[in-house]
Amino acid sequence: MCGIAGYVGNKEALSILINGLSKLEYRGYDSAGISIICDGNIKTVKKKGRISVLEEFVKNDKINGHIGIGHTRWATHGEPSDKNSHPHTNTDGSISIVHNGIIENYIKLRDDLISKGYKFLSDTDTEVVVHLLDYYYKKDKNIKDAVFSTLNQIEGTYALGIICKDYPDTLIAARKGSPLIIGVGENENFIASDVPAILNYTKKIYLLDDGEVALINKDLILIYDKNKNEVKKDIFEVTWDMESAEKGGFEHFMLKEIFDQPKAIKDTLLGRLKNDYINLDEIKIDKQILENINRVYIVACGTAYHAGLMGKKFIESLCGIPVITDVASEFRYNNPIIDNKTLLIVLSQSGETADTLAAVRLAKEKGARILGVVNTVGSSIAREADDLLYTLAGLEIAVASTKAYTSQVVSMYLLANLFALELGKISKNDFENVKLTLEKLPGYIEDILKESDKIEKLSKEYINIKNVFYIGRGLDYFICKEGSLKLKEVSYLYSEAYPAGELKHGPIALLQEDSLVIGIATCENTMEKLVSNLQECKARGSKILSITTENNNIIKKVADNIIYIPYAGEFITPILANIPLQLFAYYMAINLGRDVDKPRNLAKSVTVE
Ligand code: F6R
């Protein structure tokens, strides 16, 4: 994910910026760059690749200066490349900016600016900000007013670091929806998107709030609210060490990423849910194309495959189109029936999984249209797909996928609704409800995450359990498959997921007193049947834990423990049921002393078949 570092003070800015950016490396990035005011002019160097590539380039350049901004980019708009890297400058190079976040209305702003004669050099959404700032600066003749005028035009999220040649002592910062802090030093001040970037220099920080703009000199920091009124803030003392700062105070990346999910979903939905349509501008599948398709495959591996199973159900239910799901390693060797009327939907966090990529290539060769649902911008699958839906979950570091999965499922739901709208299968009213529910989803997840202490406590009751069976029906069964995979990956406990009605056809023979059966119970039409299946397990002495919606009284008859989640409709409630399962897997692994972020035998990106 993108990182920002900025400096103003008496020291050489270059080494401080490089040092700050390197402390943000753990977040992942694909390019890096800096701008420094040097002999009265802004000097910018930006390179695709690691910070060491940038360092190599600036090594022999005399970039001496006491004010500057730096950035590590994790591509969202436009592939990783020198030209798309930050900082971005206005045409005469007198203003330079770095940006984290997404400018939602950048296409409209870019068109307006082009009509005013501005020339764009990159594919990024960010570049509109610097040209807009140039436009207002020429009009307002004052950088502070120009920044406010610019921000008034921008929709979306941003953390911005800005320098202007005419203000050689002033670093400017602005924030809405993306984190940005100001580090307070002695005769020097800093900005950063995250604490590690400044921890070597100061532990005193101001936390910028949404809508605020700061003008920062080496010995003066002025912070303004969105109405340009000066605000006074308390200094916040950082007490974490470097390692915990990188994990945002969480003990493990897996836990951090579980807690990242409300933001990951917000980002995935940002700018996509319009009043009566879904804005997925990299998907060009209209009614005519959909009606011409004779077969839809969804293909992926592991957790992404589980998200694909949810996608199958969404598309079949909402669009009435039959869908075949397959794991990528099987699909390729099953002689799949593919022609130029086939749509292949592939899901992948990394966009580099060897089997999934091979499935893409095979299907493409046979004429299929490829729709990629991918998290990593510029990855192989993203480049080779005909249509693209970025999941925008942000960088996922823990090997066990959590926030990428949830974002994949939400993306599949968006896609199914997009197709259903195109085909006229759902009304505007239905879509209004879909929109309202999706908008509430991050808040529902936050509510569940607030219960994490209870789930931690509960997990301790099951410390001696030897095997865990997850059972459910309908969408709940697919959630069971993901819950079971997560548990075995990080805790190494033996675990299986079964459709609840299937248990008595064989696996029930395994149930004993040291077995735990987790019943996912959100599907209302099969609730009674699920309860009977849980009774069958209880009768064999197994412990019963259920995840269900508030007010489900019938489950109380059978479950020893219940975790309640909010009810958010037929399609979204199962997504919520997955959150306690992620926490349960995490805490079980902790109880058993496992290395949760790096489970044995597993790799984050599986680039071998
Ligand atoms: C499990 C997990 C894996 C991946 C699978 C596909 O937690 O992360 O099962 O889902 O290896 O990876 P991507 O999505 O990168 O194609």
Residues whose N, C-alpha, C, O or C-beta is under 5 A from the ligand:
A	BS01	F6R	C301 G302 T303 A304 L347 S348 Q349 S350 G351 T353 V399 A400 S401 K604 V606
